Amino acid sequence: MGIFTNSFSFVMGIGCGIFVAQNYNVPNMKKLLKEWSSEAKHVEESYRKPKKDDK
């Protein structure tokens, strides 16, 4: 009985996801995550402590 319940939930989730993606303006997650990653990298580099020179 458990496999049917899990399968039904999975199929319903896929169906709802497809419906939402077709009928609403859903952002491109790959592009969004890439932009956030580059912004986080920029913030990290600008607030990083300077490296010590061991001479």
mmCIF file of the N, C-alpha and C atoms, coordinates in Angstrom:
data_MODEL
# 
_entry.id   MODEL 
# 
loop_
_atom_site.group_PDB 
_atom_site.id 
_atom_site.type_symbol 
_atom_site.label_atom_id 
_atom_site.label_alt_id 
_atom_site.label_comp_id 
_atom_site.label_asym_id 
_atom_site.label_entity_id 
_atom_site.label_seq_id 
_atom_site.pdbx_PDB_ins_code 
_atom_site.Cartn_x 
_atom_site.Cartn_y 
_atom_site.Cartn_z 
_atom_site.occupancy 
_atom_site.B_iso_or_equiv 
_atom_site.pdbx_formal_charge 
_atom_site.auth_seq_id 
_atom_site.auth_comp_id 
_atom_site.auth_asym_id 
_atom_site.auth_atom_id 
_atom_site.pdbx_PDB_model_num 
ATOM 1   N N  . MET A 1 1  ? 0.821  -1.194 0.000   1.00 0.00 ? 1  MET A N  1 
ATOM 2   C CA . MET A 1 1  ? 0.000  0.000  0.000   1.00 0.00 ? 1  MET A CA 1 
ATOM 3   C C  . MET A 1 1  ? 0.868  1.261  0.000   1.00 0.00 ? 1  MET A C  1 
ATOM 4   N N  . GLY A 1 2  ? 2.037  1.211  0.615   1.00 0.00 ? 2  GLY A N  1 
ATOM 5   C CA . GLY A 1 2  ? 2.900  2.383  0.715   1.00 0.00 ? 2  GLY A CA 1 
ATOM 6   C C  . GLY A 1 2  ? 3.435  2.867  -0.618  1.00 0.00 ? 2  GLY A C  1 
ATOM 7   N N  . ILE A 1 3  ? 3.744  1.915  -1.526  1.00 0.00 ? 3  ILE A N  1 
ATOM 8   C CA . ILE A 1 3  ? 4.288  2.310  -2.821  1.00 0.00 ? 3  ILE A CA 1 
ATOM 9   C C  . ILE A 1 3  ? 3.243  3.051  -3.656  1.00 0.00 ? 3  ILE A C  1 
ATOM 10  N N  . PHE A 1 4  ? 1.974  2.681  -3.530  1.00 0.00 ? 4  PHE A N  1 
ATOM 11  C CA . PHE A 1 4  ? 0.922  3.362  -4.282  1.00 0.00 ? 4  PHE A CA 1 
ATOM 12  C C  . PHE A 1 4  ? 0.702  4.772  -3.752  1.00 0.00 ? 4  PHE A C  1 
ATOM 13  N N  . THR A 1 5  ? 0.770  4.943  -2.442  1.00 0.00 ? 5  THR A N  1 
ATOM 14  C CA . THR A 1 5  ? 0.598  6.269  -1.843  1.00 0.00 ? 5  THR A CA 1 
ATOM 15  C C  . THR A 1 5  ? 1.731  7.193  -2.257  1.00 0.00 ? 5  THR A C  1 
ATOM 16  N N  . ASN A 1 6  ? 2.972  6.690  -2.186  1.00 0.00 ? 6  ASN A N  1 
ATOM 17  C CA . ASN A 1 6  ? 4.120  7.497  -2.579  1.00 0.00 ? 6  ASN A CA 1 
ATOM 18  C C  . ASN A 1 6  ? 4.096  7.808  -4.066  1.00 0.00 ? 6  ASN A C  1 
ATOM 19  N N  . SER A 1 7  ? 3.734  6.844  -4.875  1.00 0.00 ? 7  SER A N  1 
ATOM 20  C CA . SER A 1 7  ? 3.666  7.067  -6.320  1.00 0.00 ? 7  SER A CA 1 
ATOM 21  C C  . SER A 1 7  ? 2.592  8.092  -6.662  1.00 0.00 ? 7  SER A C  1 
ATOM 22  N N  . PHE A 1 8  ? 1.448  7.998  -6.001  1.00 0.00 ? 8  PHE A N  1 
ATOM 23  C CA . PHE A 1 8  ? 0.370  8.954  -6.260  1.00 0.00 ? 8  PHE A CA 1 
ATOM 24  C C  . PHE A 1 8  ? 0.810  10.372 -5.906  1.00 0.00 ? 8  PHE A C  1 
ATOM 25  N N  . SER A 1 9  ? 1.452  10.541 -4.766  1.00 0.00 ? 9  SER A N  1 
ATOM 26  C CA . SER A 1 9  ? 1.930  11.871 -4.355  1.00 0.00 ? 9  SER A CA 1 
ATOM 27  C C  . SER A 1 9  ? 2.957  12.407 -5.345  1.00 0.00 ? 9  SER A C  1 
ATOM 28  N N  . PHE A 1 10 ? 3.853  11.544 -5.798  1.00 0.00 ? 10 PHE A N  1 
ATOM 29  C CA . PHE A 1 10 ? 4.888  11.945 -6.747  1.00 0.00 ? 10 PHE A CA 1 
ATOM 30  C C  . PHE A 1 10 ? 4.275  12.384 -8.075  1.00 0.00 ? 10 PHE A C  1 
ATOM 31  N N  . VAL A 1 11 ? 3.343  11.599 -8.586  1.00 0.00 ? 11 VAL A N  1 
ATOM 32  C CA . VAL A 1 11 ? 2.686  11.917 -9.857  1.00 0.00 ? 11 VAL A CA 1 
ATOM 33  C C  . VAL A 1 11 ? 1.865  13.201 -9.741  1.00 0.00 ? 11 VAL A C  1 
ATOM 34  N N  . MET A 1 12 ? 1.169  13.381 -8.637  1.00 0.00 ? 12 MET A N  1 
ATOM 35  C CA . MET A 1 12 ? 0.396  14.614 -8.439  1.00 0.00 ? 12 MET A CA 1 
ATOM 36  C C  . MET A 1 12 ? 1.324  15.829 -8.345  1.00 0.00 ? 12 MET A C  1 
ATOM 37  N N  . GLY A 1 13 ? 2.468  15.679 -7.709  1.00 0.00 ? 13 GLY A N  1 
ATOM 38  C CA . GLY A 1 13 ? 3.439  16.766 -7.622  1.00 0.00 ? 13 GLY A CA 1 
ATOM 39  C C  . GLY A 1 13 ? 3.980  17.154 -8.984  1.00 0.00 ? 13 GLY A C  1 
ATOM 40  N N  . ILE A 1 14 ? 4.275  16.157 -9.795  1.00 0.00 ? 14 ILE A N  1 
ATOM 41  C CA . ILE A 1 14 ? 4.751  16.424 -11.159 1.00 0.00 ? 14 ILE A CA 1 
ATOM 42  C C  . ILE A 1 14 ? 3.666  17.129 -11.956 1.00 0.00 ? 14 ILE A C  1 
ATOM 43  N N  . GLY A 1 15 ? 2.435  16.644 -11.854 1.00 0.00 ? 15 GLY A N  1 
ATOM 44  C CA . GLY A 1 15 ? 1.323  17.262 -12.587 1.00 0.00 ? 15 GLY A CA 1 
ATOM 45  C C  . GLY A 1 15 ? 1.094  18.708 -12.180 1.00 0.00 ? 15 GLY A C  1 
ATOM 46  N N  . CYS A 1 16 ? 1.128  18.971 -10.887 1.00 0.00 ? 16 CYS A N  1 
ATOM 47  C CA . CYS A 1 16 ? 0.955  20.357 -10.410 1.00 0.00 ? 16 CYS A CA 1 
ATOM 48  C C  . CYS A 1 16 ? 2.112  21.240 -10.850 1.00 0.00 ? 16 CYS A C  1 
ATOM 49  N N  . GLY A 1 17 ? 3.325  20.694 -10.822 1.00 0.00 ? 17 GLY A N  1 
ATOM 50  C CA . GLY A 1 17 ? 4.492  21.456 -11.271 1.00 0.00 ? 17 GLY A CA 1 
ATOM 51  C C  . GLY A 1 17 ? 4.413  21.828 -12.736 1.00 0.00 ? 17 GLY A C  1 
ATOM 52  N N  . ILE A 1 18 ? 3.978  20.893 -13.560 1.00 0.00 ? 18 ILE A N  1 
ATOM 53  C CA . ILE A 1 18 ? 3.815  21.161 -14.997 1.00 0.00 ? 18 ILE A CA 1 
ATOM 54  C C  . ILE A 1 18 ? 2.743  22.220 -15.217 1.00 0.00 ? 18 ILE A C  1 
ATOM 55  N N  . PHE A 1 19 ? 1.628  22.113 -14.500 1.00 0.00 ? 19 PHE A N  1 
ATOM 56  C CA . PHE A 1 19 ? 0.549  23.092 -14.635 1.00 0.00 ? 19 PHE A CA 1 
ATOM 57  C C  . PHE A 1 19 ? 1.036  24.495 -14.265 1.00 0.00 ? 19 PHE A C  1 
ATOM 58  N N  . VAL A 1 20 ? 1.733  24.615 -13.145 1.00 0.00 ? 20 VAL A N  1 
ATOM 59  C CA . VAL A 1 20 ? 2.217  25.923 -12.693 1.00 0.00 ? 20 VAL A CA 1 
ATOM 60  C C  . VAL A 1 20 ? 3.236  26.490 -13.687 1.00 0.00 ? 20 VAL A C  1 
ATOM 61  N N  . ALA A 1 21 ? 4.144  25.653 -14.184 1.00 0.00 ? 21 ALA A N  1 
ATOM 62  C CA . ALA A 1 21 ? 5.166  26.120 -15.123 1.00 0.00 ? 21 ALA A CA 1 
ATOM 63  C C  . ALA A 1 21 ? 4.552  26.616 -16.431 1.00 0.00 ? 21 ALA A C  1 
ATOM 64  N N  . GLN A 1 22 ? 3.457  26.008 -16.856 1.00 0.00 ? 22 GLN A N  1 
ATOM 65  C CA . GLN A 1 22 ? 2.839  26.414 -18.116 1.00 0.00 ? 22 GLN A CA 1 
ATOM 66  C C  . GLN A 1 22 ? 1.954  27.646 -17.974 1.00 0.00 ? 22 GLN A C  1 
ATOM 67  N N  . ASN A 1 23 ? 1.349  27.850 -16.814 1.00 0.00 ? 23 ASN A N  1 
ATOM 68  C CA . ASN A 1 23 ? 0.355  28.902 -16.670 1.00 0.00 ? 23 ASN A CA 1 
ATOM 69  C C  . ASN A 1 23 ? 0.821  30.137 -15.905 1.00 0.00 ? 23 ASN A C  1 
ATOM 70  N N  . TYR A 1 24 ? 1.977  30.080 -15.288 1.00 0.00 ? 24 TYR A N  1 
ATOM 71  C CA . TYR A 1 24 ? 2.470  31.214 -14.514 1.00 0.00 ? 24 TYR A CA 1 
ATOM 72  C C  . TYR A 1 24 ? 3.896  31.540 -14.925 1.00 0.00 ? 24 TYR A C  1 
ATOM 73  N N  . ASN A 1 25 ? 4.326  32.743 -14.611 1.00 0.00 ? 25 ASN A N  1 
ATOM 74  C CA . ASN A 1 25 ? 5.670  33.192 -14.965 1.00 0.00 ? 25 ASN A CA 1 
ATOM 75  C C  . ASN A 1 25 ? 6.653  32.693 -13.901 1.00 0.00 ? 25 ASN A C  1 
ATOM 76  N N  . VAL A 1 26 ? 7.170  31.491 -14.085 1.00 0.00 ? 26 VAL A N  1 
ATOM 77  C CA . VAL A 1 26 ? 8.104  30.873 -13.150 1.00 0.00 ? 26 VAL A CA 1 
ATOM 78  C C  . VAL A 1 26 ? 9.521  31.222 -13.599 1.00 0.00 ? 26 VAL A C  1 
ATOM 79  N N  . PRO A 1 27 ? 10.379 31.725 -12.692 1.00 0.00 ? 27 PRO A N  1 
ATOM 80  C CA . PRO A 1 27 ? 11.731 32.096 -13.109 1.00 0.00 ? 27 PRO A CA 1 
ATOM 81  C C  . PRO A 1 27 ? 12.579 30.867 -13.441 1.00 0.00 ? 27 PRO A C  1 
ATOM 82  N N  . ASN A 1 28 ? 13.578 31.082 -14.284 1.00 0.00 ? 28 ASN A N  1 
ATOM 83  C CA . ASN A 1 28 ? 14.519 30.038 -14.642 1.00 0.00 ? 28 ASN A CA 1 
ATOM 84  C C  . ASN A 1 28 ? 15.465 29.835 -13.459 1.00 0.00 ? 28 ASN A C  1 
ATOM 85  N N  . MET A 1 29 ? 15.326 28.726 -12.746 1.00 0.00 ? 29 MET A N  1 
ATOM 86  C CA . MET A 1 29 ? 16.087 28.496 -11.514 1.00 0.00 ? 29 MET A CA 1 
ATOM 87  C C  . MET A 1 29 ? 17.579 28.360 -11.774 1.00 0.00 ? 29 MET A C  1 
ATOM 88  N N  . LYS A 1 30 ? 17.963 27.775 -12.893 1.00 0.00 ? 30 LYS A N  1 
ATOM 89  C CA . LYS A 1 30 ? 19.380 27.611 -13.196 1.00 0.00 ? 30 LYS A CA 1 
ATOM 90  C C  . LYS A 1 30 ? 20.047 28.987 -13.336 1.00 0.00 ? 30 LYS A C  1 
ATOM 91  N N  . LYS A 1 31 ? 19.395 29.881 -14.052 1.00 0.00 ? 31 LYS A N  1 
ATOM 92  C CA . LYS A 1 31 ? 19.929 31.233 -14.246 1.00 0.00 ? 31 LYS A CA 1 
ATOM 93  C C  . LYS A 1 31 ? 19.927 31.997 -12.927 1.00 0.00 ? 31 LYS A C  1 
ATOM 94  N N  . LEU A 1 32 ? 18.859 31.861 -12.149 1.00 0.00 ? 32 LEU A N  1 
ATOM 95  C CA . LEU A 1 32 ? 18.739 32.557 -10.877 1.00 0.00 ? 32 LEU A CA 1 
ATOM 96  C C  . LEU A 1 32 ? 19.820 32.112 -9.895  1.00 0.00 ? 32 LEU A C  1 
ATOM 97  N N  . LEU A 1 33 ? 20.062 30.808 -9.794  1.00 0.00 ? 33 LEU A N  1 
ATOM 98  C CA . LEU A 1 33 ? 21.096 30.301 -8.892  1.00 0.00 ? 33 LEU A CA 1 
ATOM 99  C C  . LEU A 1 33 ? 22.489 30.720 -9.338  1.00 0.00 ? 33 LEU A C  1 
ATOM 100 N N  . LYS A 1 34 ? 22.707 30.790 -10.641 1.00 0.00 ? 34 LYS A N  1 
ATOM 101 C CA . LYS A 1 34 ? 24.003 31.237 -11.159 1.00 0.00 ? 34 LYS A CA 1 
ATOM 102 C C  . LYS A 1 34 ? 24.248 32.705 -10.801 1.00 0.00 ? 34 LYS A C  1 
ATOM 103 N N  . GLU A 1 35 ? 23.216 33.547 -10.913 1.00 0.00 ? 35 GLU A N  1 
ATOM 104 C CA . GLU A 1 35 ? 23.338 34.954 -10.545 1.00 0.00 ? 35 GLU A CA 1 
ATOM 105 C C  . GLU A 1 35 ? 23.602 35.110 -9.050  1.00 0.00 ? 35 GLU A C  1 
ATOM 106 N N  . TRP A 1 36 ? 22.875 34.355 -8.219  1.00 0.00 ? 36 TRP A N  1 
ATOM 107 C CA . TRP A 1 36 ? 23.073 34.427 -6.766  1.00 0.00 ? 36 TRP A CA 1 
ATOM 108 C C  . TRP A 1 36 ? 24.474 33.967 -6.389  1.00 0.00 ? 36 TRP A C  1 
ATOM 109 N N  . SER A 1 37 ? 24.967 32.933 -7.063  1.00 0.00 ? 37 SER A N  1 
ATOM 110 C CA . SER A 1 37 ? 26.300 32.414 -6.782  1.00 0.00 ? 37 SER A CA 1 
ATOM 111 C C  . SER A 1 37 ? 27.371 33.453 -7.111  1.00 0.00 ? 37 SER A C  1 
ATOM 112 N N  . SER A 1 38 ? 27.235 34.112 -8.252  1.00 0.00 ? 38 SER A N  1 
ATOM 113 C CA . SER A 1 38 ? 28.220 35.126 -8.623  1.00 0.00 ? 38 SER A CA 1 
ATOM 114 C C  . SER A 1 38 ? 28.141 36.331 -7.678  1.00 0.00 ? 38 SER A C  1 
ATOM 115 N N  . GLU A 1 39 ? 26.950 36.694 -7.234  1.00 0.00 ? 39 GLU A N  1 
ATOM 116 C CA . GLU A 1 39 ? 26.794 37.799 -6.287  1.00 0.00 ? 39 GLU A CA 1 
ATOM 117 C C  . GLU A 1 39 ? 27.420 37.438 -4.938  1.00 0.00 ? 39 GLU A C  1 
ATOM 118 N N  . ALA A 1 40 ? 27.220 36.204 -4.475  1.00 0.00 ? 40 ALA A N  1 
ATOM 119 C CA . ALA A 1 40 ? 27.812 35.762 -3.207  1.00 0.00 ? 40 ALA A CA 1 
ATOM 120 C C  . ALA A 1 40 ? 29.332 35.739 -3.304  1.00 0.00 ? 40 ALA A C  1 
ATOM 121 N N  . LYS A 1 41 ? 29.860 35.322 -4.446  1.00 0.00 ? 41 LYS A N  1 
ATOM 122 C CA . LYS A 1 41 ? 31.308 35.308 -4.650  1.00 0.00 ? 41 LYS A CA 1 
ATOM 123 C C  . LYS A 1 41 ? 31.869 36.725 -4.618  1.00 0.00 ? 41 LYS A C  1 
ATOM 124 N N  . HIS A 1 42 ? 31.158 37.645 -5.238  1.00 0.00 ? 42 HIS A N  1 
ATOM 125 C CA . HIS A 1 42 ? 31.588 39.051 -5.241  1.00 0.00 ? 42 HIS A CA 1 
ATOM 126 C C  . HIS A 1 42 ? 31.594 39.622 -3.820  1.00 0.00 ? 42 HIS A C  1 
ATOM 127 N N  . VAL A 1 43 ? 30.554 39.343 -3.044  1.00 0.00 ? 43 VAL A N  1 
ATOM 128 C CA . VAL A 1 43 ? 30.475 39.835 -1.664  1.00 0.00 ? 43 VAL A CA 1 
ATOM 129 C C  . VAL A 1 43 ? 31.587 39.230 -0.817  1.00 0.00 ? 43 VAL A C  1 
ATOM 130 N N  . GLU A 1 44 ? 31.842 37.947 -1.000  1.00 0.00 ? 44 GLU A N  1 
ATOM 131 C CA . GLU A 1 44 ? 32.898 37.277 -0.236  1.00 0.00 ? 44 GLU A CA 1 
ATOM 132 C C  . GLU A 1 44 ? 34.257 37.895 -0.544  1.00 0.00 ? 44 GLU A C  1 
ATOM 133 N N  . GLU A 1 45 ? 34.526 38.140 -1.821  1.00 0.00 ? 45 GLU A N  1 
ATOM 134 C CA . GLU A 1 45 ? 35.817 38.706 -2.202  1.00 0.00 ? 45 GLU A CA 1 
ATOM 135 C C  . GLU A 1 45 ? 35.977 40.139 -1.712  1.00 0.00 ? 45 GLU A C  1 
ATOM 136 N N  . SER A 1 46 ? 34.918 40.905 -1.657  1.00 0.00 ? 46 SER A N  1 
ATOM 137 C CA . SER A 1 46 ? 35.030 42.295 -1.231  1.00 0.00 ? 46 SER A CA 1 
ATOM 138 C C  . SER A 1 46 ? 35.170 42.429 0.282   1.00 0.00 ? 46 SER A C  1 
ATOM 139 N N  . TYR A 1 47 ? 34.673 41.472 1.064   1.00 0.00 ? 47 TYR A N  1 
ATOM 140 C CA . TYR A 1 47 ? 34.756 41.560 2.523   1.00 0.00 ? 47 TYR A CA 1 
ATOM 141 C C  . TYR A 1 47 ? 35.792 40.612 3.127   1.00 0.00 ? 47 TYR A C  1 
ATOM 142 N N  . ARG A 1 48 ? 36.586 39.959 2.317   1.00 0.00 ? 48 ARG A N  1 
ATOM 143 C CA . ARG A 1 48 ? 37.591 39.019 2.803   1.00 0.00 ? 48 ARG A CA 1 
ATOM 144 C C  . ARG A 1 48 ? 38.748 39.783 3.458   1.00 0.00 ? 48 ARG A C  1 
ATOM 145 N N  . LYS A 1 49 ? 39.304 39.196 4.509   1.00 0.00 ? 49 LYS A N  1 
ATOM 146 C CA . LYS A 1 49 ? 40.465 39.795 5.156   1.00 0.00 ? 49 LYS A CA 1 
ATOM 147 C C  . LYS A 1 49 ? 41.656 39.712 4.216   1.00 0.00 ? 49 LYS A C  1 
ATOM 148 N N  . PRO A 1 50 ? 42.520 40.741 4.269   1.00 0.00 ? 50 PRO A N  1 
ATOM 149 C CA . PRO A 1 50 ? 43.709 40.671 3.390   1.00 0.00 ? 50 PRO A CA 1 
ATOM 150 C C  . PRO A 1 50 ? 44.656 39.552 3.847   1.00 0.00 ? 50 PRO A C  1 
ATOM 151 N N  . LYS A 1 51 ? 45.339 38.946 2.870   1.00 0.00 ? 51 LYS A N  1 
ATOM 152 C CA . LYS A 1 51 ? 46.281 37.870 3.160   1.00 0.00 ? 51 LYS A CA 1 
ATOM 153 C C  . LYS A 1 51 ? 47.560 38.452 3.743   1.00 0.00 ? 51 LYS A C  1 
ATOM 154 N N  . LYS A 1 52 ? 48.174 37.719 4.680   1.00 0.00 ? 52 LYS A N  1 
ATOM 155 C CA . LYS A 1 52 ? 49.449 38.130 5.259   1.00 0.00 ? 52 LYS A CA 1 
ATOM 156 C C  . LYS A 1 52 ? 50.576 37.681 4.337   1.00 0.00 ? 52 LYS A C  1 
ATOM 157 N N  . ASP A 1 53 ? 51.551 38.542 4.162   1.00 0.00 ? 53 ASP A N  1 
ATOM 158 C CA . ASP A 1 53 ? 52.734 38.197 3.381   1.00 0.00 ? 53 ASP A CA 1 
ATOM 159 C C  . ASP A 1 53 ? 53.816 37.706 4.328   1.00 0.00 ? 53 ASP A C  1 
ATOM 160 N N  . ASP A 1 54 ? 54.229 36.454 4.169   1.00 0.00 ? 54 ASP A N  1 
ATOM 161 C CA . ASP A 1 54 ? 55.261 35.869 5.023   1.00 0.00 ? 54 ASP A CA 1 
ATOM 162 C C  . ASP A 1 54 ? 56.609 35.959 4.313   1.00 0.00 ? 54 ASP A C  1 
ATOM 163 N N  . LYS A 1 55 ? 57.295 37.086 4.493   1.00 0.00 ? 55 LYS A N  1 
ATOM 164 C CA . LYS A 1 55 ? 58.605 37.270 3.849   1.00 0.00 ? 55 LYS A CA 1 
ATOM 165 C C  . LYS A 1 55 ? 59.692 37.353 4.855   1.00 0.00 ? 55 LYS A C  1 
# 
